[in-house]
Amino acid sequence: MLRVRCLRGGSRGAEAAHLIGAMVGRAVSGWVSRAFRSTSSSAAAAQLPLAVDEPVTEHAPEECPVCAYNEWDPLEEVIVGRAENACVPPFTVEVKANTYEKYWPFYQQHGGQTFPKDHVKKAVAEIEEMCNILQHEGVTVRRPEPIDWSLEYKTPDFSSTGMYAAMPRDILMVVGNEIIEAPMAWRARFFEYRAYRPLIKEYFRRGAKWTTAPKPTMSDELYDQDYPIRTVEDRHKLAAQGKFVTTEFEPCFDAADFIRAGTDIFVQRSQVTNYMGIEWMRRHLAPTYKIHIISFKDPNPMHIDATFNIIGPGLVLSNPDRPCRQIEMFKKAGWTVATPPTPLIPDNHPLWMSSKWLSMNVLMLDEKRVMVDANEATIQKMFESLGIKTIKVSIRHANSLGGGFHCWTTDVRRRGTLQSYFL
């Protein structure tokens, strides 16, 4: 039997678990503030601005526009990505390690250029329809800013063009009333956060916490420049040995390698998320949240939600092609492990940045409603057998850019409480 422990205080009041830490933090902040004032001249203080155009005030927890503890509480507000101006990333070592060999010529030919325009146009239309359906289901939809991703940029360590703002799940993670901005691991995604900053600043001004993880330099030391990928067999062997294209030179992670279940958050070490990044998250979220590292028989680990997608309290979709090595741990905790059927997407449909298993990359609107691909009849039947209503949307062309419904979104606010589902 699944055991659930509720941390009392309501949807927003659950943050009371941080009370002691917050009190200590305020005490320390007050001491620092007094010390600063005592050593600063009144003249210097007079130079500080007395007012700003958009004042930031501390809001009561129940007023916070950002709050989510898991992947299935009733969805109230969501960020949906944009396909506009999407560009093919340059064919660098980290991109090669995360893509399939049959698409390497595509990257070599089109890296730094826009994805095929007709395909992107269809993807844009699909995502617009997805937004319309979400709104019809009662969900507030927000979008990132359109940006020209074809512009080349240069840091002291590398130069690149951009990619897109299509997959907010990769870069933003909401834990409680906090938005965490992931550092990312691809050079082509270094400045992706810029598309989301207007939204994040708005949420911050309205009371949300906002944390940006340490930005990696993405210098050559972060990547194994000689990562020996030639065949699928190579990938399997390297993954089994725990070898990845990213090193432990500095913390890096994509938010999509984490998946939430109340006080427990599960993560995989992948091609884009290293142990330093996982440790940063563990320390940052402790003691309220526990980070559990899990692993899979996966030759190309990158983002957990098309491999292991938690869709309800004690209910998880587990990819049969990438079995979880720790699955008995979930069964012993009383969880139900559902095996999704083989995807129906045809072999000739381009999937430049992902596998067919985007069929299980679904978005839960609540425990009893799921947004699922309209073309995937077999997984629709699976959900119906679980008593879950399917909201059918076709995003086949959007899939080609690397994500399903879960990838294309970040849930900003879900109505629920902080609970423990993994005792």
Secondary structure, 3 states (H helix, E strand, C coil): CCCCEECCCHHHHHHHHHHHHHHHHHHHHHHHHHHHHHHCCHHHHHCCCCCCCCCCCCCCHHHCCCEECECCCCEEEEEECECCCCECCCCCHHHHHCCCHHHHHHHHHHCCCECCHHHHHHHHHHHHHHHHHHHHCCCEEECCCCCCCCCEEECCCCEEECCCECCHHHHEEEEECEEEECCCCCHHHCCHHHHCHHHHHHHHHCCCEEEECCCCCCCHHHECCCCCCCCHHHHHHHHHCCCCCECCCCCCCCHHHEEEEECEEEECCCCCCCHHHHHHHHHHHCCCCEEEECCECCCCCCCHHHCEEEEECCEEEECCCCCECCHHHHHHCCCEEECCCCCCCCCCCCCCCCCHHHHHCCEEEECCEEEEECCCHHHHHHHHHCCCEEEEECCHHHHCCCCCCCCCEEEEEECCCCEECCC
